[in-house]
Amino acid sequence: MNEATVLITLATVHFIALMSPGPDFALVVQNSTRYGRQTGLAIALGLSVGILIHSILSLTGISYLVHSSPTLFFVLQILGGSYLTYIGISGIKGIYSSFKDPSDAKSPTKDLTLSGKKQAFTRGMTTNLLNPKALVFFVSLMSSLVPATMSVSGKLAALFILWSLSLFWFSLLAWALSTKRVQQKIINASIYIDSLCCALLTLVGGAILWQAITELSAIA
């Protein structure tokens, strides 16, 4: 394949993966509907930066080394699984508190305590970086689609495409979910959206931890 074909294929596969429900998707949906557009966009930027870092590490072979080392990958799984589980359980605790005190149901500072854009950006970037499934995806994507002989300009174009598509999709999602019309329709369902997103984060985090422990037991 020539470089143009490689870049088009890379963009297509990545965009399809972006639209698949996962921790990144859940994070944008939950926080855009509850905290508003600015927070959602900050999270979108954080997620896209995390994806850019993953892409750079994969292209340079660092992610492959981590994936190939059972010890390093186990540590990443424990860190990532614990972080996603923490976010999910923290949200569930906030939802439980709002059930106990309905007056807190619309208070955005009670559950995940996102105090500003900087914290939202950090949460988005950290959520993506600590997700071992993202590392595996980008290692597979880069190794199978981007040839080692690809030019520097081609690799830079690949990085730009992955970053810009991620920023575009998550920003579009944050923008769409924070429009007044949508907000009016989902305000009564916000607690259920929170519940689903927190449950997804907790389940994904728990699954990563379980996989790490299972693989460690098999090795032992």
N, C-alpha and C positions, 0 to 999 in steps of 0.2 A: 504494500500500500504506500502511496505517496503521502507526504506530510499533511496535505489538505484533507485527504480521506481519513487519516488517523485522527486529526483534530475534530472532524465532524462526528466520527464514531465515538470519540471520547466525550464530546459534548452531549450526544444523544443518550449514552449509557448513564452518564452522571445526572442528567436532568430527570431521567426516569427514576433513578435512585433517590433523588431529592424529594420527589413527590410521594414516595412510599412512607407510610406512617412509621415513626420511630421517635426516639428521645428528642431530636432536634425539632421535629414537626410538633410534637406535644408541647415543648417549651414555648415555641412561638405562639401557638394557639392559645394556651392557657394565659400567658402574660399579656398578649395583645387584647384579649377580651376583658381581662380584669384590670390591667394597669393603663391601657391606652396605647395610642399609636407611637409616641416617642419611646416608650419602654420596649415595645415590640420591634421597632427599627433598630434600637441599640442592641437587642438580643440578636437580631438578624445580622448585624455587622459583626458581632462577636463570633457567631457561628461561622460566617464566611471567612473570617480570619483564621479560625481553628481549622477549617477545611484547607485553606491556603498553606498553613504550616504542615498539615498532614501530607499535602501534595508535594511540598518541597522535600520533606523528609523521605518520602517514597522515591522521588526522583533521584535523590542523592544516595539511596541505599540504606539510610539509617533505620528507617522503619522495618526494612527487611531483616536487618540484624536483630532488632528487638523481637520481631516475630519468630525468628529462628532460634532465639535463646529462650528455653523453657522458663528459666528463672526470671528474666526481665519481663517476659510476656505475662507470667503469673502475677508479678507485682503490678503491672498495668491493669490486669483484670480485677485484682483486689481493689486497687485505687478507684478505677472507673465504676465497678459495680457498687462499691460503697458510696461513692458520690451520688450516683443516680438514685440509689435507694434512699439516701439521706434527703435529697430534694423531694422525692415522692412522699416519704413519710412526714416530712415537715409540712407539706401541703395538706396531707390528710389530717394532721393535727389541727391545722388552721380551719379546715372544713368542719371538723368535729366541734371546734370552739364556736363556729358561727351557728351551728345547729343548737348549741346550748344557749347562745345569746344571739338571737336573730338580728339585733341592732348592729352586730359586727359583720354581718354577711357581705356588706358592700365596702368594708374597710380594707383597702389593699395593703395596709401595713401589718396586718395581723398574721398572715399566713407565711408567705415566702420572704417577707420583709425586704423587698427590692426598694432601696431607699433612693436610687437615682440611676441616671443613664450609665454611669461608670460601673456600678454594680451589675446592672443588666448586661452590659457588654462582657464583663468578666464571667458572669454565669454562662452566657452563650458560648464563649470561647472555651471555658473549662469543660463544659458538658460535652462539647465535640471532641476536644483533645483527649479526654480521659475515657472516651468510649472505645474499647478495644475492637469492637466490630467495625468502627470507622477505619482503624489502622489496617485491619485485614482487607477491607474493601479497597482502600487506596493502594496497598501493596499489590493486590491482584489486578486492579485496574491498570496501574502503571506498568507492571511487568508484562501484562498480556497485550497491551495496546501501544505503549510508547517504546519503540526500539532504542537500543543503546546508541545506535548510529545517528539518531535524530539530531538535527542541528541545534545549536544553542538558541537560536531565534525560535525554532519550532517548540522547544521545551518551555521557553518563556511564554509563548503563545498558549501552550497547554495550561500553564499555571494561571494565566490571566482568564482563560475560559472557565476553568473550574471555580475560581474565586468569583468572577462576575456573575456566572449563572447562579451560584449559591446566594450571593447578595441579592440578585434580582428576585429569585423565587421566594426567599424568606421575607424580604421587604414587601413584596406584593401580597404575601399572605398576611403580614402584620397590618398593612394598609387596608386590605379588604375587610379584615375582622374588626377594625377600629373605626369604620365609617359610622356616622350617626344612625343611618337606617339599620345597619346590622346590629349596632349596639342596642338599639331599642327593641329589636326582635329577640336578642339573646340575653338581655339583662335578667330575665326571670329564670333562664336556664343556666346562668353562669356557674352556679354551684355544682350543677351536674357536669358541665364541661370541665371544671376544676377536678371533680372526682375522677372522671375518665382519664384525664391527662396525668394526674398524680398516680392513679392505679397503673397506667402504662409505664411511667418512669420507675415505679417500684418493682413491677414485674420484670422489666428489662434488666434493672440493676440486680435483682435477685437471681435472674437466670444467668447473668454473667458470673456472679459469685458462685453459684452452684456448679457451673461449668468449670470454673477454676479449681474448685475443691475436688470435683470428680476427676479431673485430669491429673491433679496432684496425687490423689489416692491410687490412680491407675499406675502412675510412674513408681510410686513407693511400693 
